[in-house]
Amino acid sequence: MPAGADRAPSRHEDGETDAERLERVRRRFREFGSEYASLPLYGAVSRSVAEDPTTAELLVAAQPGQARPVLWFAALHDLVLRQPDLRAARWYASVVGRDSLPQGDPWPDVRATVLEHADELRHLIASRTTQTNEVNRSVYLAATLAAAGRVGRESSAAPASALGPVALVELGASAGLLLGLDRYLVTAMTTDGIRTSVGDAASPVRCEGLDRSAGHPALGPLPPVLGRAGVDREPVDLEDEDAVRWLLACLWPDVPGRVERFRAARQLMRSRRPPLVLQGDLVDDVAAGVDAARQQARGAGGVDHVIVYSSWALTYVERDRRAALAQKLAGVAETVPRLSWLTAEPPDCVPGLPDDPRTEGAPTVLGLRTWTAGAEAAPRLVGTAHPHGAWVDIW
Ligand SMILES: C[S@@+](CC[C@H](N)C(=O)[O-])C[C@H]1O[C@@H](n2cnc3c(N)ncnc32)[C@H](O)[C@@H]1O
């Protein structure tokens, strides 16, 4: 009997043994591989990792609650972005370009690279968490802004947005790329092929989604943006190559347009006045974010309307803290003529929004709360959307 074979296996704080954790990790790769079977790289590799304990085991090193295949993939993506001469790199559209991708099975190259760099990958997996800034979410933000512009004008035939100049404040802004939505060209195409575009027609950043709305186009003219600021507990500086590369690494190279759009948005935002993203807590520091955006807007003539939004950020905040944010916003609303709070979060996340059976099973629910001179209008749901803006359905 080998030495120590009769010893009880060591357990993690949650009571799990290494072997149990590895089994859980392999199960997650199996599930990921079948859910995203259509992805030529991530789908195929995920299914192979599930059957290969040596490469799956790296994910056991993740911090509590982080052992998800996306973290394993982000670590490897970061590695090939840094070292484009590695064998695995030729399977990444983000490295070689979408037109130069080879055909066939990526697994032999991927496995070889993972085994050669196992220590480095394990270190990344143990020390990092995934973070995103998804530029195509501009589609549902633009649609929610258009819905905010229609409030009180439902019976009017005029299509124009009723929103005057605004200051934008994003809570959980990451690198602040969504704060530039008016600098992008945002297009929604109906199932009948009718396209509506808003934003900057000459922009190198193109965001696109399917418009599933019935009755009216999802998009309307964007308001002039005179000030913009974000709050994030871990803001990403667009000049920080390592941090930006990690954000890029967290994107899936298999999905056409995603990494290309991210890179174009980063370039554009660096070349214009980059958005200010304050380091802070989105509940505790929301007023500081509003002040910063208003201050910037003052230099351009000032605004009466502040638009605060959160996109896939509130869902990471504990439920009682979400209620605290709603209270803080009601307080801030007493200091500005008009305050709108746009939300794009999973169902049942945002306090104060009404229930609606149409949100059941929806990935992202679009909500709107508005205060005028401190008095709140009835909170409303405006529609649902794909989590990355691939489609939007405005009611
Ligand atoms: C999934 S990302 C979404 C980023 C961006 N809103 C988007 O839609 O692309 C969530 C962001 O929320 C931030 N975040 C989570 N909890 C936070 C908190 N309590 N205070 C500030 N930022 C927070 C994270 O750091 C991360 O950048």
PDBQT file of the ligand as one rigid body, heavy atoms in Angstrom, charges set to zero:
ROOT
HETATM    1  C1  LIG A 401     -20.491  41.725 -15.508  1.00  0.00    +0.000 C 
HETATM    2  S1  LIG A 401     -19.595  43.220 -15.311  1.00  0.00    +0.000 S 
HETATM    3  C2  LIG A 401     -20.599  44.310 -16.289  1.00  0.00    +0.000 C 
HETATM    4  C3  LIG A 401     -19.837  45.490 -16.761  1.00  0.00    +0.000 C 
HETATM    5  C4  LIG A 401     -20.636  46.460 -17.626  1.00  0.00    +0.000 C 
HETATM    6  N1  LIG A 401     -21.715  47.047 -16.875  1.00  0.00    +0.000 N 
HETATM    7  C5  LIG A 401     -21.180  45.779 -18.855  1.00  0.00    +0.000 C 
HETATM    8  O1  LIG A 401     -22.419  45.579 -18.926  1.00  0.00    +0.000 OA
HETATM    9  O2  LIG A 401     -20.416  45.430 -19.751  1.00  0.00    +0.000 OA
HETATM   10  C6  LIG A 401     -20.024  43.708 -13.650  1.00  0.00    +0.000 C 
HETATM   11  C7  LIG A 401     -19.199  44.876 -13.138  1.00  0.00    +0.000 C 
HETATM   12  O3  LIG A 401     -19.769  45.288 -11.889  1.00  0.00    +0.000 OA
HETATM   13  C8  LIG A 401     -18.721  45.585 -10.984  1.00  0.00    +0.000 C 
HETATM   14  N2  LIG A 401     -19.256  45.474  -9.626  1.00  0.00    +0.000 N 
HETATM   15  C9  LIG A 401     -19.812  44.380  -9.046  1.00  0.00    +0.000 A 
HETATM   16  N3  LIG A 401     -20.196  44.679  -7.790  1.00  0.00    +0.000 NA
HETATM   17  C10 LIG A 401     -19.891  45.975  -7.568  1.00  0.00    +0.000 A 
HETATM   18  C11 LIG A 401     -20.044  46.873  -6.476  1.00  0.00    +0.000 A 
HETATM   19  N4  LIG A 401     -20.607  46.475  -5.326  1.00  0.00    +0.000 N 
HETATM   20  N5  LIG A 401     -19.644  48.138  -6.629  1.00  0.00    +0.000 NA
HETATM   21  C12 LIG A 401     -19.063  48.557  -7.782  1.00  0.00    +0.000 A 
HETATM   22  N6  LIG A 401     -18.888  47.759  -8.839  1.00  0.00    +0.000 NA
HETATM   23  C13 LIG A 401     -19.293  46.494  -8.751  1.00  0.00    +0.000 A 
HETATM   24  C14 LIG A 401     -17.636  44.576 -11.346  1.00  0.00    +0.000 C 
HETATM   25  O4  LIG A 401     -16.365  44.994 -10.910  1.00  0.00    +0.000 OA
HETATM   26  C15 LIG A 401     -17.747  44.524 -12.864  1.00  0.00    +0.000 C 
HETATM   27  O5  LIG A 401     -16.914  45.473 -13.489  1.00  0.00    +0.000 OA
ENDROOT
TORSDOF 0
